[in-house]
């Protein structure tokens, strides 16, 4: 195999995602998210289906990611580089709450990727961490599935396509979305198309 095939799978819904809250690593899937992940697994004709049979399966350490992988019948290795952004003091709080109590700080965080007014991690720092991991995978020459938070996948796409970081706001990744990247040489390519059965 001359290329690396990477499938980035967004974890299923959590209560924090549904309520527009800054989640934490202990947030598990809500009931709807669990059912959706199980339904996706049932859609796989050979119990592998469009996620394929991979040489490597990885997961963020977050409960929602490992629970999604489990529901999909995957057996991932935990990869710390795929952890969600650290939201510091905002963890568990809603965007609406922060908008009322700290409007300037929220504006700063949403408009300046290098900013981390919550005392946690900036989006720029998240992109750097995920980007380093992504760069290492490009030369792996294997098929990899990785389950992570939608924001992690958004910054991964921006890094892979060498886009300005601010464009991460224009990349929407829904829960259980599958983003396919192919690594050839020094570049990643975004692959769009129907699910494939391996």
N, C-alpha and C positions, 0 to 999 in steps of 0.2 A: 504494500500500500504506500503510495507516494504522498498522501495528504492526510491531515488530521481532520476527522469529522467530529464536531462538537455540537451536541444538543443541549441547550440551556433550557431547563424546564422551570417555570415559575411555580412556586408552591401554591397550593389551593387557598381558598379564603380563610381568613381568621376574623375574629371579632374586631380586632384593631383595624384591619383593612376595610371592613365594612363601615366602621364608624369614623374613618379618617383619623385614626390615632397613630401616634408614633409608637410603633411596636417595640417589643423587647425579645430577647432570645428564648424566653420561656413561653411565649404566646403559641399555643397549639391551634390546630385547625378547629373551626367551629363545625357544627353538625352538617351544615350545607356544604362546606368545603370538603369534609370527609366523604360525603355522599358523591360529590362531583368527581373526586379523585378515584373513588371506587368505580364509578360509571365509566370513566375514561379507561380504566384497566379492563373493564368488561368489553369495551369496544375493540380491544386488541384481539384479532382472530386467533392467533396462536399463543396467546398469553404473553407475547413479546410485542407483536404488532409493530406499530409505527415508531415505537421507541427502540426497536431493534435489539440485537444481542451485542452488547458492548464489552470491550476488554476492560474498560474502567467505568465505574459508576461512583460519582462523588456527590456529597451533599454539604450544604451549609450546616453548621452545628445547631442552628435554630430548630426548635421543636417542630414548627410548621413544615420545615423542609424535610426533616427525617420522617415525619408522619406522612407527608405526601409520597415520599419514596416508598415507604412501607405499603401504602394503599395501592401504589402502582406495581407492587411486586418486585421492586428493585432492592438490591442489597448494597447500599452505598458505603464508601469510606468517608469519614468526616474530613472536610477540607476547611480549615480555619480561614483561609483567604477568601472564601465565599460567604463569610458572615455578613449580615446586614450592617448598615450604617449604625454607629453608636450614637444615639440621640441624646445622651447625657441627661440633663435635668428634665428634658421634655418626654422621656420615655413613659409611655402609658397615658399621656395627655393628648387631648384632641387638638387638631389644628385650629378649630373654632375657639377653644379656651386660650390658646397661645395668642391668637389674633386679638383677643380682647385684652389680655394681660400684658403682652409684650409685642405690640404691633410692629414696632421698629425692628426688633430682633428677628421677627418672623420674615419681614420684608427683606432684611439683610440676608438671611439664610436662603430665601427663595430666589434672590436676584444675584447673589455673589457666591459661586460654588466654592470659593476658598474660605468662606465664613463658617464658623461653628459657635454661634452665640449661646448655644445650649450647653457648652462645656464638653461636648462629645466630639464626634468626628465630622469634618467637612465633607461635602460631596467630592471635592478635589482629592482629599486623602483617600476616600473610598475608591475613586477611579484609579488612583495610583496603585493601591493594593490589588484590586481586581485586575488591573492592566498588567502588573508584573506576573500574576498567576497566568493570565491569558497568553502572554508572550511565551511563557515556558511550555504551554500546551501545544503551541503551533508546531513544534518540532517533534511531537510525541509519535506521530505517524500511527495513530490508532483511533478507534471510535470511542468517544467519551460521552456519557450523559452526566449532567450536573444539575442538581436541584437547588434553587436559591430564591431569594426574595426578588420581587419584580424590580426594585430599584437597582439591585446588583446587576441584573440582566440589562437594564437600561444603560448603565455606565459601561458595561462590557461591550455592548453594541457600539456605543460612541467611540470607545477606545479601539475596537477592532477595525472600524471604518475610518479611523484617524480624523474624526470630526471635532469641531470645537466643543469643549466640555459643556457649554451652556445649552447645546442642542439636546442634552439628555431630557430636558423638559418637554421636548417635542416627540419623544419616543414613548409610546404607551405600551405597556406590557401587562396584559390581563392575567389574573390567576389561572394557572394551568396552561398558559401559552407555551409553545415550544419554538424557540429561536434556533435556527440552524446556521452554524458557521463552518466554513471549510478553510483550513489553513494550508496554504501552498507557498513554499518559499518564505519570503519575508512578509507576506500579506495574508489577511483574513478576507474571505468572501462571504457575504450574506446570501444564504440560499432560501428562496421562497418557493413553495410548491406544496403539493398535496402530501399527506402522510405516506411513507413508504413502509412496506412490510419487508423486513430483512430475512 
